[in-house]
C-alpha cells in the first residue's frame, strides 16, 4: 500500500497537528518545548507561536526590506503589516526592483507550505510607548514579510502562526551575520551593516524619534574609531579596512538615492564613481546606471562630459525639473478641465480621451498607472 501523504496542519507550522495539543494557544504566553525531566532547565528552548500582528521588525535593521514609501506609515502605526504587504505588492507591479524582492519573499512563503518554517525568528519582547508589548525581530525579518505577503496574496482569512525564539541579549552582530548568510547584501546594505557595527561597539543607540533611519547609520562616519575597532569588524564583514571605508562613503548619498541604489542592488564600484560627479548629477547618474546597466567604467566616463538630455530616457527628468511636479501639474490641469464641464460634456470628453489612449501604444501602461494611483489614493484616505 502506498504511504499516505502527510497533510500539514498549518502552512506556517513545521510540526504536524494531529491532536488537540497542536491547536494554537494564546500566542502571548511562553510555551516551553517538552524536555526529559533529567535535563537542566537552562537547556530548555523558549519557543513561541505568534501571529504577525504581534510582531514588529526592527526599524534600524541594517538590511532594509520595506520600501521607503511604506516604511513611515507602517512604523508610525498608521497601517498594519497586512496593509503594508498589500501596498508592497501593488508597488511590485510597476517596479522591477520591488518585483524581484517580492518574488523571492513569496517563494520563501510558499516553501513554508511544503517544508514548514525551518528556522525560527529570533527577538525579544519590547514594551511599546502605549503600554502594550510586542515581539521585536532581531533576525528573520524576511520570514516575517514572507508570511505577510503570502497571506495577503492568497486572501487568507486567518493569520498565520510563526515560530519565534526569545533571546535575552539581541545584538547587531547576530543581525549582520544572519543577513550575510541568508542573502548576499547589496552595497547599501553592507554600508549600513558596517555603520551599525561601529555604532553598536561604541554603544550608540538609535533615536526612535528619527524620521530617516539612514541618519543613524550616517553617524558612524562622524565617529572617531577606537583602537582595535576595525580588527573586530574584519572577521564579521570579511572585508579589509579600506573596503569598509569605501562602503561607508556610500552613505553620503541622499536617502531617496540610497533606497533606489539598494532596490536595484547597484555595486559599490558604480556608486563610488557616482560620488565623484557633481551632487546635482547624482540622481541622473544612478538612474542611467539602472536603466542601462552601466559598469563603473561607463559611469566614470560621465565625469568627462555633462549628462545631456539626449542620454536621459523619457522617464528621467533633469534634476532641476522634478518628474512628480510635472505629473501633479498635468493631473490638476486634467481635473480642472473636466470639472469645468457639465455632466454630459464630461462623459463625452472622457469618452474621447479613452478613444485616443486606447489606440496609442501606451494604453496598457496608462491603465496600470491609473489603477496604481487609485489604490494609493484609497490607502491614504483610510489613514486620514
Secondary structure, DSSP 8 states (H G I E B T S, - for coil): --------S-TT-SS---SGGGS---TTS-EE----TTS-GGG--EEEEEEGGGEE--TT-SS--S-HHHHHHHHTTSS-HHHHHHHHHHHHTT-HHHHHHHHHHHHHHHHHHHH---S-EEEEEEE-TTS-EEEEEEE-HHHHHHHHHHHHHTT-SS--EEEEEE-SS--HHHHHHHHHHHS---HHHHHHHHHHHHHHHTT----TT-S-HHHHHHGGGGS---TTHHHHHHHHHT--HHHHHHHHHGGGS-HHHHHHHHHTT--HHHHHHHHTS-GGGHHHHHHHHHHHT--HHHHHHHTTS---GGGS-TT---TTS-HHHHHHHHHHHHHHHHHTS-HHHHHHHHHHHHHHHHTSTTHHHHHHHHHHHHHHHHHHHHH-
